[in-house]
Amino acid sequence: MIIMGLFTSSKERHLWIAVAVVLTTIYATLSVSHAISTFLRDKGILEVTFGIGMVLIATTILLFGVRKDLNITTLGVTSGILAVYMLVLVRIEIPEERTHIIEYSVLAAFIYMALLERKQNGGHVFSPLLIAILTASLAGLLDEVFQYMLPDRVFDIRDILFNCTAALMAVVSIMTLNRISVLTRR
């Protein structure tokens, strides 16, 4: 199969599919995100939705960051990472802008894990950490460019910074948990 030749493993292929799904979802909802946000706000569940987003981030980071066993050290570090995420989210005044942190954290996590999987299977990857952060940040820049072209959306440099921050936070969190997980198994 030609497609399998592009990937070093089935796991890598699944991770890249996840990247494509997340990115497609982000871009496909650009024109309807205001309507979705208004609906959630009117129903009184906008904040609950962000809580679910935080659970998604936590789950993604835990699944990718803690490879084998969960111990007190990794739980402590994970709690610290989640506290940092909460502090960042609380500092973002407009609730709808918090979606950037959720979207681009998950996107960057999947990119990073796909690149790590490729590298672990002998594929040449210069720096999975750097490439994942840059790729997710570029996707965030394109997000804003697309918004500029939509009549009811605006280009906002702060959103680009949120996207880059989210990518950096996710990838560094996963890398940190991976390293701690390895060190505590010794």
Salt bridges, closest charged atoms under 4 A:
GLU12 OE2 - ARG118 NE 2.75
GLU47 OE1 - ARG98 NH1 3.09
GLU96 OE2 - ARG41 NH2 2.27
GLU97 OE2 - ARG158 NH2 3.26
GLU117 OE1 - LYS11 NZ 3.85
ASP156 OD2 - ARG158 NH2 3.02
ASP159 OD2 - HIS100 NE2 3.42
